[in-house]
Amino acid sequence: MVELQHGSAPQALTDFMQVNPRAAVADFDSLAFRPIKDAVKAALNEDQHGLCAYCERELVSTAGQIDHIKPKGGPNARPDLCYQYRNYAHSCIDNTTCGQKKKHGLLPIEPGPGCNAEWTLSTVTGHVEPVLGLTRQRRHAATQTRDMLGLNTPALSRERKQWLDQVLNLLQEAPNEWADFMRSAPFRHVIGTVV
């Protein structure tokens, strides 16, 4: 998961909220809000260095969706956070993973500094697993977050494993180059739990 640190909210969002201080949740999906969404996705993409906030696959700014980390609707709705930039994550669109799989759920572990501290990457399978030594409660939080986001689908695990193998190979053959490689590699946050 990306250790997301939000930058400043895009000016388009700030301007929209000044003109529409009582914007409803339904306005988020309106045609009028679409250009603001594009600006928000671009800003989030920059904050997330071109990765999906949840699975860490590469994601261009024009693709994917804005996911509300704390949902804007459903049983866990936080409509008061619907237009708060710090509640947004840029997420890929895949029904088996990420924001689409999370739906209206509340993540026990949210993308942000230190979010990868409670799991590691299996060097054998590419699966995301809770680290050893966690309390039962923290192990449950790590497992629940992973499962809510579908982070161990076969395709995603296989892809992570291939990138991890490249990193481990680079560490052996060209150790001076691995740091540069890691700055641009997908899955770099979760791979960082191993290397």
C-alpha positions in Angstrom: 0.0 0.0 0.0 1.3 3.5 -0.8 2.5 5.4 2.2 0.3 8.3 1.0 1.2 11.8 2.1 -1.3 14.2 0.5 0.0 17.4 -0.9 -2.1 20.5 -1.1 -5.7 20.2 -2.4 -5.9 21.1 -6.1 -7.1 24.7 -6.6 -10.0 23.4 -8.7 -11.4 21.6 -5.6 -10.8 24.5 -3.3 -12.5 26.8 -5.7 -15.5 24.4 -6.1 -15.9 24.2 -2.3 -15.8 28.0 -2.0 -18.6 28.4 -4.5 -20.5 25.3 -3.3 -20.0 25.1 0.4 -23.0 22.9 0.8 -22.3 20.5 -2.0 -24.1 17.2 -1.5 -22.6 13.7 -1.9 -24.7 13.3 -5.2 -22.8 16.3 -6.6 -19.6 14.3 -6.6 -20.8 12.2 -9.5 -22.3 15.1 -11.4 -21.1 16.3 -14.9 -20.3 19.7 -13.4 -17.8 18.1 -11.0 -16.1 15.9 -13.6 -13.3 18.5 -14.4 -12.6 18.9 -10.7 -12.3 15.1 -10.4 -9.8 15.1 -13.3 -7.7 17.7 -11.4 -8.0 15.7 -8.2 -6.9 12.5 -9.9 -3.9 14.2 -11.4 -2.9 15.6 -8.0 -3.4 12.3 -6.2 -1.4 10.5 -9.0 1.5 12.9 -8.3 1.2 12.4 -4.5 1.2 8.6 -5.0 4.0 8.7 -7.6 2.0 7.0 -10.3 0.8 4.0 -8.3 -2.6 2.8 -7.2 -2.9 3.7 -3.5 -3.9 0.1 -2.5 -2.3 -2.5 -4.8 0.7 -0.3 -6.0 0.3 -1.2 -9.6 1.3 1.6 -12.0 -1.6 3.9 -12.7 -1.7 6.9 -15.0 -3.5 10.1 -13.9 -6.3 9.7 -16.5 -7.2 6.2 -15.5 -8.7 4.8 -12.3 -11.0 6.4 -9.9 -11.0 8.6 -6.8 -11.7 6.4 -3.9 -13.0 7.8 -0.6 -10.8 6.3 2.0 -13.6 6.7 4.5 -16.7 6.0 2.3 -19.1 8.8 1.2 -22.0 6.4 1.2 -23.2 3.1 2.6 -23.5 1.9 6.2 -20.1 3.5 7.1 -20.9 6.8 5.3 -18.9 9.9 6.1 -20.6 12.5 3.9 -18.8 15.2 5.8 -15.5 14.0 4.2 -16.9 13.7 0.7 -14.9 16.8 -0.5 -11.9 16.5 1.8 -8.8 16.0 -0.3 -7.1 14.1 2.5 -9.9 11.5 2.3 -9.1 10.7 -1.3 -6.9 8.0 -2.8 -6.3 7.3 -6.5 -7.3 3.7 -7.1 -7.4 1.4 -10.0 -10.7 0.0 -11.2 -10.9 -3.7 -10.8 -13.8 -5.5 -9.1 -11.6 -8.0 -7.4 -9.2 -5.5 -5.8 -8.7 -2.1 -4.3 -11.4 0.5 -4.0 -14.0 -1.4 -6.1 -13.6 -4.4 -3.7 -13.6 -2.3 -0.6 -16.8 -0.6 -1.6 -18.2 1.1 1.5 -16.0 -0.7 4.0 -13.8 1.0 6.6 -10.2 0.0 6.3 -8.5 -0.9 9.6 -5.2 0.2 8.0 -5.4 3.2 5.7 -2.8 4.3 3.1 -0.4 6.7 4.9 3.0 6.9 6.6 3.8 3.6 8.3 0.8 1.7 6.8 3.1 -1.2 5.7 4.6 -1.8 9.2 2.2 -4.6 10.0 2.7 -6.8 6.9 5.4 -8.2 4.8 5.7 -9.8 1.3 6.2 -13.5 1.0 9.4 -14.1 -1.1 7.9 -17.5 -2.1 4.4 -16.6 -3.2 4.2 -12.8 -3.5 1.4 -12.8 -1.0 1.0 -10.0 1.6 1.1 -11.5 5.1 0.9 -10.0 8.6 4.4 -9.7 10.2 5.2 -12.1 13.0 4.8 -10.9 16.5 1.7 -8.8 16.1 -1.0 -8.9 18.8 -4.1 -10.8 17.8 -6.0 -7.5 17.3 -3.3 -6.0 15.0 -2.9 -9.3 13.1 -6.7 -9.2 12.5 -6.5 -5.6 11.3 -3.7 -6.4 8.8 -5.5 -9.5 7.5 -8.8 -7.7 7.3 -7.3 -4.8 5.4 -5.5 -7.1 3.0 -8.6 -9.1 2.3 -10.9 -6.1 2.0 -8.7 -4.8 -0.8 -8.1 -8.2 -2.4 -4.4 -7.8 -2.2 -3.7 -11.5 -2.6 -5.4 -12.3 -5.9 -3.4 -14.8 -7.9 -2.6 -12.3 -10.7 -1.5 -9.5 -8.2 0.6 -11.9 -6.1 2.3 -13.3 -9.3 3.0 -9.8 -10.5 4.4 -8.7 -7.1 6.6 -11.8 -7.0 8.1 -11.1 -10.4 9.0 -7.5 -9.4 10.4 -8.8 -6.1 12.6 -11.3 -7.9 13.9 -8.5 -10.1 14.8 -6.4 -7.1 16.5 -9.3 -5.3 18.4 -10.1 -8.5 19.5 -6.5 -8.9 20.6 -6.4 -5.2 23.0 -9.3 -6.0 24.2 -8.2 -9.4 24.2 -4.4 -9.3 23.6 -3.3 -5.6 24.5 0.3 -6.5 21.5 0.5 -8.9 18.7 -1.0 -6.7 17.9 2.2 -4.9 17.2 4.1 -8.2 15.2 1.1 -9.5 13.1 1.0 -6.3 12.2 4.7 -6.7 10.3 3.9 -9.9 9.2 0.3 -9.5 5.6 -0.7 -8.9 4.9 -2.4 -5.5 7.9 -0.5 -4.1 6.3 0.1 -0.7 5.4 -3.5 0.0 8.6 -4.8 -1.5 10.4 -2.5 0.9 9.1 -4.6 3.7 11.4 -7.4 2.5 14.6 -5.6 1.3 
